[in-house]
Amino acid sequence: MIKIGILGYGNLGRGVEAAIRKNPDVELTGVYTRRDPGSLKIASEGVPVRHADELLTKRGDIDVLIICGGSATDLPVMTPKYAAIYNVIDSFDTHAKIPEHFSNVDKAAKAAGTIGVISCGWDPGMFSLSRVYADSILPDGSAYTFWGKGVSQGHSDAVRRIEGVVDARQYTIPVEKALDAVRSGQNPELTTREKHTRECFVVAEEGADKAKIESEIKNMPNYFADYDTTVHFISAEEMKRDHSGLPHGGSVIYSGTSSEGTTHVIEYSLKLDSNPEFTGAVLVAAARAAFRLNSEGLSGAKTLFDIPPVYLSSRTPDELRKSFL
């Protein structure tokens, strides 16, 4: 059994916990939190809840630590920090900063002899693999990625960290005109703004400067500055009633040619009832791979690009060849 620790018990931490219960070769040995451990009630009976400070001395009951923090401020600090002690997994999703994050985790993990698999999930993650496979097969082509309509955990977290914000949900919405043009094989040149819009629902503190909050959202680099963004201020009751779910999904569409006038369109799509539960399931598969890679003596940062599919699966190579090849 691969022993898993979870750091952080928000939506994503609960998603990882759910995924662990579905996988026969992994077990949850502890949940770690920056909050008071006594205040936390988890779904897994008999699993201890401990303060995050206990992770600073290497624990023998953790083979892989899955870090369930936000990409805006948590993961850039936490993943290298804990990669110096444990094999770690994260879902860092600020695409523009992935090379920098990879380098920081790689340095810490190589020094410690651990594995750090970063940017796991569905995008970055499963969608990233789809883009690479398509580009490898049809190098003369273009990849288009459309997200939504759905709730982005990372973007919602970034809004919640703005001063004066109590709660927030951010929906990413594809522009239908752009989607139709890509699916028809037109290979249009599309700006970021032409592909998606963003819609935010925000519960503000009483007396907060809503105009300032709206301006900070719309001008936030890497998150909202490049999109047409609409901000709605609503009550906590409306948030609970209308926005308690966390659905998401999207498509990677690749259009390429194999010869003059011969076009092929490849599409990989996801429709997710729960963004955090699906992301958590990818993180657990990556944890299995990290454990196997480290057991073979490898160290350093990795992404899903660096992991053979057989390392992600709980099935034997024989089973995979028989049932999936």
Secondary structure as GFF3:
##gff-version 3
##sequence-region A 1 325
A	DSSP	beta_strand	2	7	.	.	.	ID=ss1
A	DSSP	alpha_helix	11	22	.	.	.	ID=ss2
A	DSSP	beta_strand	26	33	.	.	.	ID=ss3
A	DSSP	three_ten_helix	37	39	.	.	.	ID=ss4
A	DSSP	beta_strand	49	51	.	.	.	ID=ss5
A	DSSP	three_ten_helix	52	56	.	.	.	ID=ss6
A	DSSP	beta_strand	64	67	.	.	.	ID=ss7
A	DSSP	alpha_helix	75	83	.	.	.	ID=ss8
A	DSSP	beta_strand	87	89	.	.	.	ID=ss9
A	DSSP	three_ten_helix	95	97	.	.	.	ID=ss10
A	DSSP	alpha_helix	98	112	.	.	.	ID=ss11
A	DSSP	beta_strand	115	117	.	.	.	ID=ss12
A	DSSP	alpha_helix	126	137	.	.	.	ID=ss13
A	DSSP	beta_strand	141	147	.	.	.	ID=ss14
A	DSSP	beta_strand	150	151	.	.	.	ID=ss15
A	DSSP	alpha_helix	153	160	.	.	.	ID=ss16
A	DSSP	beta_strand	165	174	.	.	.	ID=ss17
A	DSSP	alpha_helix	176	183	.	.	.	ID=ss18
A	DSSP	alpha_helix	192	195	.	.	.	ID=ss19
A	DSSP	beta_strand	196	204	.	.	.	ID=ss20
A	DSSP	alpha_helix	210	218	.	.	.	ID=ss21
A	DSSP	beta_strand	228	233	.	.	.	ID=ss22
A	DSSP	alpha_helix	236	242	.	.	.	ID=ss23
A	DSSP	beta_strand	248	259	.	.	.	ID=ss24
A	DSSP	beta_strand	262	272	.	.	.	ID=ss25
A	DSSP	alpha_helix	275	295	.	.	.	ID=ss26
A	DSSP	beta_strand	300	302	.	.	.	ID=ss27
A	DSSP	three_ten_helix	304	306	.	.	.	ID=ss28
A	DSSP	alpha_helix	309	312	.	.	.	ID=ss29
A	DSSP	alpha_helix	317	323	.	.	.	ID=ss30
###
